[in-house]
Amino acid sequence: MNTNPVRITLLASLTCFGLLQHAACSSDDNIGAPPPLNDGGGNPQPDSGAITLPSGTPKTTVLSGATLVTVQNQLAHGASAEQKKALTRLLQSADGYLTTGPWSVVDKQTFPPSQDKHDYMSQAPYWWPADATNPPETPGTAGDCTKGYYVQHDGIRNTREVDPPALTDRAGLHATIQGILHLSLAWYYTGDARYAQRAELFARHWFFDPDTAMNANMSYGQGIPCQKTPTLGRGTGIIEASGGYLSDLVDGLAILDLGAPGWTQTDQTSMRAWLSSFLGWLTTKQTDPSLADPISEAQSLNNHQTWYDSSVASLGAYLGKTDIVTTAIADGKARIDEQINAQGAQYRELARTQAWHYSIYNATALCRLAETSNQFGTNLWSYVGSGGGSLPLAFEYFVGGAQMGASGFMLNPTCKPPNASLTVATANKCSPTQVQTVPGDSPDAGAVPAFDNSEPYYDLRATAVEANDAKTAAAIPQAAVPMGVDMFSLIPSCRIVVAPDP
């Protein structure tokens, strides 16, 4: 039902994305050379009179706009060594996006059940043909259903059918949104118009150019072939957009909205119209049982529900719909009540075959919702749930694993809910046999360990700052830095290090 953490590193790690076919992309994740307006040390060239840094405070929804202003000023007037190194990595990534893309839903070779290529489609990753030793000869097509219905194997990804970008839209959506945020930040920190203009192209091409635009729904997300009752799409497919992507998208757009060259009022109006339509679909119950129902995602009682809340809050904040944000913040308190116990354990996520990843994944969604809540006068970091759980406790729970690896992460064999009034939907099936490896981040990467010490790094840093938490602050020097470059000084928020592929 949930996501698979295929090792595709995301915005915080700023590494080589699977679709980013850049000539200089190498195994050490350096993407190309820094662009011409970089001195090689992460600083804009001082003698370039044509460069003017963007001014104003971006109305970002997870990232703090005021903090971005401070970072921009630090980069221009005495960046730290950490910031210089981070900026070099950011610009390497942004430079790679100058020569790749744009992507569109109409690029796929397959047709969704609607026969309209403008409809987003994907396939559930943990579902396999009943005869799993003999998958379909043509990836992306249904297996021989006479051999039985597709069955679920949690945490084991059917890469042959669900990953090829020619067959589904997930990878293109992720590349588009990564590109928009990377490029927008690169423009904001350097003033180089090329970055803004490329981000604008990505936004137009995926979201609102008539020939290539995605229809504003995900009705055919995570369909399952060969089912007794047709499953053309499921609410769980929404996490392919909600799992950190929608909030990163609107944060990138908020930066462009400061007055990026070429980002016209018509562009802004068109983008907001698409997001408004998508938010309308996202908050409306769908009645066709064969299609994705967003309300089922909003009531899923696990990380899907938390990411839904975080994403709706970001969309509402960007579109000026305060009532939606207020409701999402209240839901955030309910998630802390229901999911986190007095030790910081999240019993629903500990019931997964990748308990480490999913526990971090759910907590990251809560953290990002808390960062949005800060901007609306509510401090979720100080909230203590009815069962004694809190956000700081949830992140303290990861400290041992971040420092020592799997041996330092405490699995909870009883899997009890945070308080006695809640039922245990997982029937005490806590911490089953854990998946040891997952697919790597490119077709030839093979398998990589499922337990990644660096995965909670940015969450630990955010907790130390936002909650003034001593335990996470003390753990940071001993924790693994994702890909060896600490991006927190440029992108100061909870970030996903390992991208889940729902």
Secondary structure, 3 states (H helix, E strand, C coil): CCCEEEEEECCCCCCCCCCCCCCCCCCCCCCCCCCCCECCCCCECCCCCCCCCCCCCCCCCCCCHHHHHHHHHHHHCCCCHHHHHHHHHHHHHHHHHCCCCCCCHHHCCCCCCCCCCCCCEEECCCEECCCCCCCCCCCCCCCCHHHCCCEECCCCCCHHHHCCCCCCCHHHHHHHHHHHHHHHHHHHHHCCHHHHHHHHHHHHHHHHCCCCCCCCCCCEEEEECCCCCCECCCHHHHHHHHCCHHHHHHHHHHHHCCCCCCCCHHHHHHHHHHHHHHHHHHCCCCCCCCCCCHHHHHCCCCHHHHHHHHHHHHHHHHHCCHHHHHHHHHHHHHHHHHHEECCCCEHHHHCCCCHHHHHHHHHHHHHHHHHHHHCCCCCHHHCCCCCECCHHHHHHCCHHHHHHCHHHCCCCCCCCCCCCCCCCCCCCCCCCCCCCEEECCCCCCCEEECCCCCCCHHHHHHHHHHCCCHHHHHHHHHCCCHHHCCCCCCCCCCCCCEEEEC
